[in-house]
């Protein structure tokens, strides 16, 4: 009976996330700014470069940003070194969350030029300075801190930067934090 109630509850949360027009298993905090779903477009060669190479964010800033992006109801998630994070629906049923996350990231890793051209959705965050970028994989997001780009970046620049961060995590996966019902653990 408990399994049936749990299944219904998970289904309800999933339907709720769809009805709120939010992707994935967790609805990120929605700000008063509008979300934008953007078809991927490469940056123009003549477009001004918007990446701020002089200010990188620390692990602690990344952690705070991701924590502000995730609804507190969701306790099971982990963060990769470059800002990709995965939210799990039922981590208590997963034997090894790290291995599962690596397999999940690998499963959705683009293998062709066409696959690299995935669409994404950008959410302005109320509780964090920056954006949560969703696309190409259920429950997989990338956090982009406002300080990583110069002022007033376009949606394409935010999305492309998030895709570059995600690619770095796919190529050199390093999990730095795991959160569960037992609390936060820094992975060394």
N, C-alpha and C positions, 0 to 999 in steps of 0.2 A: 504494500500500500504506500509506503514512504517513497518508493521509487516512482510510482505513478504520480504522486503529488509533486515530487521534484521535477519530473519530466514536464508536467503541466506548467510549473513555475518557470522553468527555463524557456519553454515555448512561449509563455506569456511575455517574458522579458524580451525575447527575440522579436515578437510581433510589436511590442511597445517600441523597440528601437527602430523598426521599420516605419511605424506610424509617425515617429518623431523625425523622420527623414534623416536619420543618422546611420552611418554604415557600421558593420561589424558587430561583435558581441557586446561591445560597450559603447554607450552613447557618450561622446566627449561633451564637455561643458560648452554650451552654445552662448555666444555673446550677442550683443545687440547688432553687431555687424553681420552681414549676410554671409552664408557659406557659399562657396563657388565650386561647381563641378567644372573642371576644365579639361578640354581635350589637350593632350600633350602637344606642345609646339616647341621646336628647338629654339634656343636663344639666337637672335639675329647677330650676325657678326658685327653689325654697326651699332647694336644696342649697348648702352652704357653698362659696364660691369658693375654688378650690385653686391658681390660677395665682399664681406669685410674680413680681410685676412689679418688684420691687426688685433682683432679681439676674438679669441676662441672662448667657448664656455667651458667651465670646469665640470667635473663629474657631479659635484654637488648641485650646480645650476641645472644640469641636465636632469638629475633626479627630481629637483623641485618642479621643473617644468612638466615632466611627465606625470608626477603626482597631481599637479594642478589640472592636467588634461583628462585624467581618468576619474570617472564618477566613483566616489568612495565605496559604493555598493560592491564594486568589482575588486576583489582582493588578490586574485591570481594573475600576476603579470610579471614580465621581466624586461630588462632594458639591455640593449647591446651598446657597445662603446660609442658608436657614432650617432645614436639617437633613435634607432629603430626599436620599437617595443611591441611586444605581443601580449594580448590579453586572452587568457584561457577561460573557456566556459566552465570547465569542470576539472580543475587541476588535481583535485583529490583522487581522481580515477586514473591519473597518469603516473606511471612508475617512476620516470625520470623526466622532470620538466625541462632540464637543459637539453637532453637528447631530443626530446619532442620538439622543442623550439628550433633547434638546428635543422631537424628534418623538415619542419614546416616552412622555414625560411628557404631552404634548398628546393622544396617542392614548388614554390612560387617564384623562384629565381628565373629571370628572363634568359632564354637560351638563344634566341634569334633577334635580329634587328627589329622585326615586327613585334615581338613580345616586349622589347624594351620601350615600345611606344604605348605603354598602358595609361589609361585615364586615371585621374586622381581627384579627390575632393579635399578642399582645404577648409579647416575650421579655425576661425579666430577664437582665442581662448580668453575666458574671463579671469581665471585664477592663475594664469601664467603669461609671461611676456613671450608671445610667439604664436605658432600655429601647429596644429595636428594635421598631418597629411595622411589620408587613407587612400589605398588603391592596391590592386593586384595581390590579393590575399586576405581571406577572412580573418579579422582580428589583428592584422598587422598594420601598424601606424609608424610614422616617423615624426619626431618632434623637431621643429626648427625654431630656435630662439631668435628673437628680434635682433639681438646683437650680432648674429651671424651674417646678416645682410645689411646693406646700407638702408637709409631711410626710404620709405615708400616703395618697396619692391612690388613688382607686378605679380599676379597670380602665377604666371608662367615661370617667373624667376623663383618663387617660393617652391613651386612644384618640382622644378628641375633640380633645385638644390636638395630638396628632400630625396629625390630619386638618386642623386649622387651619394648622399649619406647612406641611403639604403644599400646601394651597390657596394659601398665600402664595407658595410656590415655583412653583406653576402660573401664578398671576397675574402674578408679577414674577420670571421665571426668571433667576437669576444663578449661574453655576457658579463656585465658588471654589477647588476642588481637583480635580485629575485624577491618578489613580494608574494606572500601567501597569507592564509588566515593566521599563521603563526608569527607574522611580522615581516619586517624587511631584513634581508641578508645581503651584505656586500660580498661579491664573489672576488676572491683574490687570485 
